[in-house]
Each structure stands twice: as C-alpha cells, then as structure tokens.
Amino acid sequence: MRSDAHIKIFIIKQVLRLACRINPSNKETNL
C-alpha cells in the first residue's frame, strides 16, 4: 500500500479546485 501522502495531496487538490470554482477571483490558488 502507498503512503497516505498521495491521498492527502489528491484531496487537497480537489478542495482547491472546489475553492476556485466557488471563488473565481482566487487565481493565485489556481492549480
């Protein structure tokens, strides 16, 4: 099994995506 680091990074990216969708003005956190 892989470490949970990959899963955490994936979840963080998904959260940032949702944050960018809710706040289009936040282009700094656009990943």
PyMOL CGO cylinders between C-alpha atoms (Angstrom):
from pymol import cmd
from pymol.cgo import CYLINDER

trace = [
    CYLINDER, 0.00, 0.00, 0.00, 1.18, 3.52, -0.73, 0.3, 1, 1, 1, 1, 1, 1,
    CYLINDER, 1.18, 3.52, -0.73, 1.50, 6.14, 1.97, 0.3, 1, 1, 1, 1, 1, 1,
    CYLINDER, 1.50, 6.14, 1.97, -1.47, 8.38, 2.70, 0.3, 1, 1, 1, 1, 1, 1,
    CYLINDER, -1.47, 8.38, 2.70, 0.53, 11.36, 1.48, 0.3, 1, 1, 1, 1, 1, 1,
    CYLINDER, 0.53, 11.36, 1.48, -0.66, 10.80, -2.10, 0.3, 1, 1, 1, 1, 1, 1,
    CYLINDER, -0.66, 10.80, -2.10, -4.27, 10.60, -0.93, 0.3, 1, 1, 1, 1, 1, 1,
    CYLINDER, -4.27, 10.60, -0.93, -3.90, 13.77, 1.13, 0.3, 1, 1, 1, 1, 1, 1,
    CYLINDER, -3.90, 13.77, 1.13, -2.37, 15.64, -1.79, 0.3, 1, 1, 1, 1, 1, 1,
    CYLINDER, -2.37, 15.64, -1.79, -5.19, 14.44, -4.05, 0.3, 1, 1, 1, 1, 1, 1,
    CYLINDER, -5.19, 14.44, -4.05, -7.84, 15.59, -1.57, 0.3, 1, 1, 1, 1, 1, 1,
    CYLINDER, -7.84, 15.59, -1.57, -6.12, 18.97, -1.16, 0.3, 1, 1, 1, 1, 1, 1,
    CYLINDER, -6.12, 18.97, -1.16, -6.10, 19.44, -4.92, 0.3, 1, 1, 1, 1, 1, 1,
    CYLINDER, -6.10, 19.44, -4.92, -9.80, 18.60, -5.11, 0.3, 1, 1, 1, 1, 1, 1,
    CYLINDER, -9.80, 18.60, -5.11, -10.57, 21.06, -2.32, 0.3, 1, 1, 1, 1, 1, 1,
    CYLINDER, -10.57, 21.06, -2.32, -8.57, 23.78, -4.09, 0.3, 1, 1, 1, 1, 1, 1,
    CYLINDER, -8.57, 23.78, -4.09, -10.50, 23.05, -7.28, 0.3, 1, 1, 1, 1, 1, 1,
    CYLINDER, -10.50, 23.05, -7.28, -13.80, 23.50, -5.47, 0.3, 1, 1, 1, 1, 1, 1,
    CYLINDER, -13.80, 23.50, -5.47, -12.49, 26.65, -3.79, 0.3, 1, 1, 1, 1, 1, 1,
    CYLINDER, -12.49, 26.65, -3.79, -11.53, 28.06, -7.19, 0.3, 1, 1, 1, 1, 1, 1,
    CYLINDER, -11.53, 28.06, -7.19, -14.98, 27.23, -8.53, 0.3, 1, 1, 1, 1, 1, 1,
    CYLINDER, -14.98, 27.23, -8.53, -16.66, 28.98, -5.61, 0.3, 1, 1, 1, 1, 1, 1,
    CYLINDER, -16.66, 28.98, -5.61, -14.18, 31.89, -5.71, 0.3, 1, 1, 1, 1, 1, 1,
    CYLINDER, -14.18, 31.89, -5.71, -13.18, 32.57, -9.33, 0.3, 1, 1, 1, 1, 1, 1,
    CYLINDER, -13.18, 32.57, -9.33, -11.39, 35.70, -8.11, 0.3, 1, 1, 1, 1, 1, 1,
    CYLINDER, -11.39, 35.70, -8.11, -8.80, 33.50, -6.38, 0.3, 1, 1, 1, 1, 1, 1,
    CYLINDER, -8.80, 33.50, -6.38, -6.47, 32.93, -9.32, 0.3, 1, 1, 1, 1, 1, 1,
    CYLINDER, -6.47, 32.93, -9.32, -3.43, 32.69, -7.02, 0.3, 1, 1, 1, 1, 1, 1,
    CYLINDER, -3.43, 32.69, -7.02, -4.52, 29.25, -5.75, 0.3, 1, 1, 1, 1, 1, 1,
    CYLINDER, -4.52, 29.25, -5.75, -5.35, 28.04, -9.27, 0.3, 1, 1, 1, 1, 1, 1,
    CYLINDER, -5.35, 28.04, -9.27, -3.60, 24.67, -9.61, 0.3, 1, 1, 1, 1, 1, 1,
]
cmd.load_cgo(trace, "trace")
